[in-house]
Amino acid sequence: MALERVGAVVEKTTGVALSRASVWRLLTGRLGWSLQRPERRAVERDESEIARWIAHEWPRIKKGP
């Protein structure tokens, strides 16, 4: 996990071994970091084309033949 990796870097650079809980408190409390996960969106995503498709194509498809 990420906490172990951060703890290893802290230990390597400072010589101080921290528990997972201590690393978490360091990151969130002292440094103000938060848990973040990347959004699963394509770089090529075109919002205007998506809006056009929803407005024009989806009603036609939903209506059926």
C-alpha positions in Angstrom: 0.0 0.0 0.0 0.9 3.6 -0.3 1.3 4.2 3.4 4.1 1.5 3.6 5.9 3.2 0.7 5.7 6.6 2.3 6.9 5.1 5.6 9.8 3.5 3.8 10.8 6.9 2.3 10.5 8.6 5.6 12.7 6.0 7.3 15.2 6.1 4.5 15.6 9.9 4.5 15.2 10.5 8.3 16.1 7.2 9.9 12.8 7.3 11.8 10.5 4.3 11.4 6.8 5.2 11.5 3.8 2.9 11.9 1.0 3.1 9.2 -1.1 5.1 11.6 1.7 7.6 12.2 2.3 8.0 8.5 -1.5 8.5 8.0 -1.5 11.2 10.7 1.5 12.8 9.2 0.0 13.0 5.7 -3.5 14.1 6.7 -3.0 16.1 9.9 0.4 17.8 9.5 0.6 18.1 5.7 -3.2 18.5 5.0 -3.3 15.8 2.3 -6.4 13.8 1.6 -7.2 10.5 0.0 -7.8 11.1 -3.7 -8.6 8.7 -6.5 -8.2 9.6 -10.2 -11.3 9.9 -12.3 -11.7 7.3 -15.0 -12.1 9.6 -18.0 -10.4 9.6 -21.3 -8.1 12.4 -22.2 -9.8 12.6 -25.6 -13.3 13.1 -24.0 -15.3 15.8 -25.9 -18.0 17.2 -23.6 -19.7 19.2 -26.4 -20.0 16.1 -28.6 -21.4 14.1 -25.7 -24.0 16.7 -25.1 -24.9 16.8 -28.8 -25.2 13.0 -28.8 -27.4 12.9 -25.7 -29.7 15.7 -27.2 -30.0 14.3 -30.7 -29.0 10.7 -31.0 -30.2 9.2 -27.7 -33.9 10.2 -28.0 -33.9 8.6 -31.5 -32.3 5.4 -30.3 -34.5 5.3 -27.2 -37.7 5.8 -29.3 -36.8 2.7 -31.4 -38.0 2.0 -35.0 
